Structures are given as structure tokens and as C-alpha cells.
Amino acid sequence: MADKGESAERFDDVEAVTRAVLTASRLLVAVSAQSLAAVEERVTLPQFRLLVVLSMHGPAKLVVLAERLGVNPSTAMRMIDRLIAAGLADRRTNPANRRETVLRLTDDGRVLVEDVTGRRRREIETIVTRMAPARRAALIDALTAFNEAGHEPCAPAADSAMYPLGWTDAPLLRGG
């Protein structure tokens, strides 16, 4: 059993890490917002998030998409209708079940996600290059552990053929 000193030390460590991650999240939100600035007249942040989910997971039924976004299907439908009108997404008949409709990115939607993600990647790269190599190595270890604890898959390398956030456009699955 841990003594009081060890318990207090662990709490302090958790608090320090939590503060550091909160601070880093502010920086990352600022970088994200800046990367969206060029497209803010075309899409809202929630609409961009929907495009990213489609980019990450590939075509999906409306209920699956709403679940992934954590919104009601009616909210997802309004967002997708606007994205379809903007030419960034479309509806298709599910080839595995012709009674179902699936939603997917258009080529323009994919380019928009890639463009915003590319801008974000370049800004993060600029920040990272300001760090000493030893600090970068420590950050890789720390963020890898943090991402694993949060069940977040690793982003692909810059020259990867995968989607900007790490998933390929896999064939439709029965559930989604």
C-alpha cells in the first residue's frame, strides 16, 4: 500500500500533467482554428467535423454518422444537407443493401479536409521544430502514451497514402 507522501506526489504529478495538457490543448485549438480560417465561409466547425468523420471512417449511414458525432440524426441530417448543397458530400445507395442510403465525401470534400489538415500539420511542424531534439523525443513518448490511454489511433506520416487522419476509405460494412 502506498504511503501518504507517495499518494500526494502522484496527485501532484497528475495535476501537473493535467495543467500541461490543458495548456497544450489551447495551443492545438488555436492551430486548428487558424487552419480552418481559409474555409470558414464554406463550412462551420461542426460541418468540418462531420467531413473529418467521413474522411476517417468512409461512407456511413446517417444514424451511424450521428452516433460518431454525438448528435441527433436530425442534426446530422441538417449538416449533411448543407454539405451536399455545397458539393462536399453526397448520398449514395449502399451497394450491400440497395434499400439503404449512405453518406460520403465528394472529391471536393476530400480536398477540403486534406487542405485544412495539411495547414494544421505544417503549423504543428513549425512549432515542433522550435523544440530541442531531446524534448521532441520525450514529447513523442508522452503523447503516444496519452493517445493510447485515450484510445486514439496514430496519425499517418505526411507522405502516407491514407486519409489525413489515419483511416482508409474501407468498403462499406454491414453496420455502417
C-alpha positions as CSV (number, residue, x, y, z in Angstrom):
1,M,0.0,0.0,0.0
2,A,1.3,3.5,-0.9
3,D,2.1,5.9,1.9
4,K,0.7,9.4,2.1
5,G,3.9,11.0,0.6
6,E,3.7,8.8,-2.4
7,S,0.0,9.4,-2.8
8,A,0.5,13.2,-2.6
9,E,3.3,13.0,-5.1
10,R,1.1,11.1,-7.6
11,F,-1.7,13.6,-7.2
12,D,0.8,16.5,-7.8
13,D,2.1,14.7,-10.9
14,V,-1.5,14.1,-12.2
15,E,-2.3,17.8,-11.6
16,A,0.9,19.0,-13.3
17,V,0.3,16.8,-16.3
18,T,-3.4,17.8,-16.5
19,R,-2.4,21.5,-16.5
20,A,0.2,20.9,-19.1
21,V,-2.2,19.0,-21.4
22,L,-4.9,21.7,-20.9
23,T,-2.3,24.4,-21.9
24,A,-1.3,22.3,-24.9
25,S,-4.9,21.8,-25.9
26,R,-5.4,25.6,-26.0
27,L,-2.4,25.8,-28.4
28,L,-3.8,23.0,-30.5
29,V,-7.3,24.6,-30.6
30,A,-5.7,27.8,-31.8
31,V,-3.7,25.9,-34.5
32,S,-7.0,24.1,-35.5
33,A,-9.0,27.3,-35.7
34,Q,-6.2,29.0,-37.8
35,S,-6.2,26.1,-40.2
36,L,-10.0,26.4,-40.7
37,A,-9.9,30.2,-41.2
38,A,-9.4,29.8,-45.0
39,V,-12.6,27.7,-45.3
40,E,-14.8,29.2,-42.7
41,E,-17.1,30.8,-45.3
42,R,-17.7,27.3,-46.8
43,V,-18.1,25.2,-43.7
44,T,-18.7,25.7,-40.0
45,L,-16.6,23.9,-37.4
46,P,-19.3,21.2,-36.8
47,Q,-19.7,20.7,-40.5
48,F,-15.9,20.3,-40.8
49,R,-16.0,17.8,-38.0
50,L,-18.6,15.8,-40.0
51,L,-16.4,15.9,-43.1
52,V,-13.5,14.6,-41.0
53,V,-15.6,11.7,-39.6
54,L,-16.5,10.8,-43.2
55,S,-12.8,11.1,-44.1
56,M,-11.7,8.9,-41.2
57,H,-14.3,6.2,-41.4
58,G,-15.5,6.3,-45.0
59,P,-19.2,6.2,-46.2
60,A,-21.8,5.7,-43.4
61,K,-25.5,5.6,-42.8
62,L,-27.0,8.7,-41.2
63,V,-27.6,7.0,-37.8
64,V,-24.0,5.8,-37.7
65,L,-22.7,9.2,-38.6
66,A,-24.9,10.9,-36.0
67,E,-23.6,8.4,-33.4
68,R,-20.0,9.1,-34.3
69,L,-20.6,12.8,-34.0
70,G,-22.6,12.5,-30.8
71,V,-25.6,14.4,-32.2
72,N,-29.2,13.6,-33.0
73,P,-29.8,12.1,-36.5
74,S,-31.9,15.2,-37.3
75,T,-28.9,17.5,-36.5
76,A,-26.6,15.3,-38.6
77,M,-29.2,15.4,-41.5
78,R,-29.3,19.2,-41.5
79,M,-25.5,19.4,-41.5
80,I,-25.2,16.8,-44.3
81,D,-27.9,18.6,-46.4
82,R,-25.8,21.8,-46.2
83,L,-22.6,19.9,-47.1
84,I,-24.4,18.2,-50.1
85,A,-25.6,21.6,-51.3
86,A,-22.0,22.9,-51.0
87,G,-20.8,19.9,-53.1
88,L,-18.7,18.5,-50.2
89,A,-20.7,15.3,-49.5
90,D,-23.3,13.2,-51.3
91,R,-25.8,10.4,-50.8
92,R,-25.4,7.1,-52.5
93,T,-27.3,3.8,-52.5
94,N,-25.5,1.3,-50.3
95,P,-24.3,-1.4,-52.8
96,A,-24.5,-4.0,-50.0
97,N,-28.2,-3.2,-49.3
98,R,-30.0,-1.2,-52.0
99,R,-32.7,-0.1,-49.5
100,E,-30.1,1.9,-47.6
101,T,-28.5,5.3,-48.3
102,V,-25.0,6.1,-47.3
103,L,-23.3,9.4,-47.0
104,R,-19.8,10.0,-48.3
105,L,-17.3,12.7,-49.1
106,T,-17.1,14.1,-52.6
107,D,-13.7,14.8,-54.2
108,D,-14.2,18.5,-53.2
109,G,-14.9,17.4,-49.6
110,R,-11.8,15.2,-49.5
111,V,-9.6,18.1,-50.9
112,L,-11.0,20.5,-48.3
113,V,-10.2,18.1,-45.4
114,E,-6.7,17.4,-46.8
115,D,-6.1,21.2,-47.3
116,V,-7.1,22.1,-43.7
117,T,-5.3,19.1,-42.3
118,G,-2.2,20.0,-44.3
119,R,-2.2,23.5,-43.0
120,R,-2.6,22.2,-39.4
121,R,0.3,19.7,-40.0
122,R,2.6,22.5,-41.2
123,E,1.8,24.8,-38.3
124,I,2.4,22.0,-35.8
125,E,5.6,21.1,-37.6
126,T,6.8,24.7,-37.2
127,I,6.1,24.6,-33.5
128,V,7.9,21.3,-33.1
129,T,11.0,22.4,-34.9
130,R,11.5,25.1,-32.3
131,M,12.0,22.3,-29.7
132,A,15.3,20.7,-28.8
133,P,15.6,17.2,-30.3
134,A,15.7,15.6,-26.8
135,R,12.4,17.4,-25.9
136,R,10.8,16.2,-29.2
137,A,11.7,12.6,-28.3
138,A,10.2,13.0,-24.9
139,L,7.1,14.5,-26.4
140,I,6.7,11.6,-28.7
141,D,6.8,9.2,-25.8
142,A,4.4,11.3,-23.7
143,L,1.9,11.9,-26.5
144,T,2.0,8.3,-27.6
145,A,1.1,7.2,-24.1
146,F,-1.6,9.9,-23.8
147,N,-3.1,8.9,-27.2
148,E,-3.1,5.2,-26.2
149,A,-4.8,6.0,-22.9
150,G,-7.5,7.9,-24.8
151,H,-7.8,5.1,-27.5
152,E,-6.8,7.5,-30.3
153,P,-5.1,5.9,-33.3
154,C,-1.8,7.4,-34.5
155,A,-2.0,9.9,-37.4
156,P,-0.2,8.7,-40.6
157,A,3.1,10.0,-41.8
158,A,3.0,13.1,-44.0
159,D,3.7,11.1,-47.2
160,S,1.1,8.4,-46.4
161,A,-1.5,7.4,-49.0
162,M,-4.0,7.2,-46.2
163,Y,-6.6,9.9,-45.4
164,P,-5.1,12.8,-43.5
165,L,-6.3,11.5,-40.1
166,G,-5.3,7.9,-40.5
167,W,-8.0,5.7,-41.9
168,T,-8.6,4.5,-45.4
169,D,-11.9,4.5,-47.3
170,A,-12.7,0.9,-46.4
171,P,-15.5,-0.9,-48.2
172,L,-18.9,-0.5,-46.5
173,L,-19.5,-2.7,-43.6
174,R,-23.0,-4.1,-42.8
175,G,-23.3,-1.9,-39.7
176,G,-22.1,1.3,-41.1
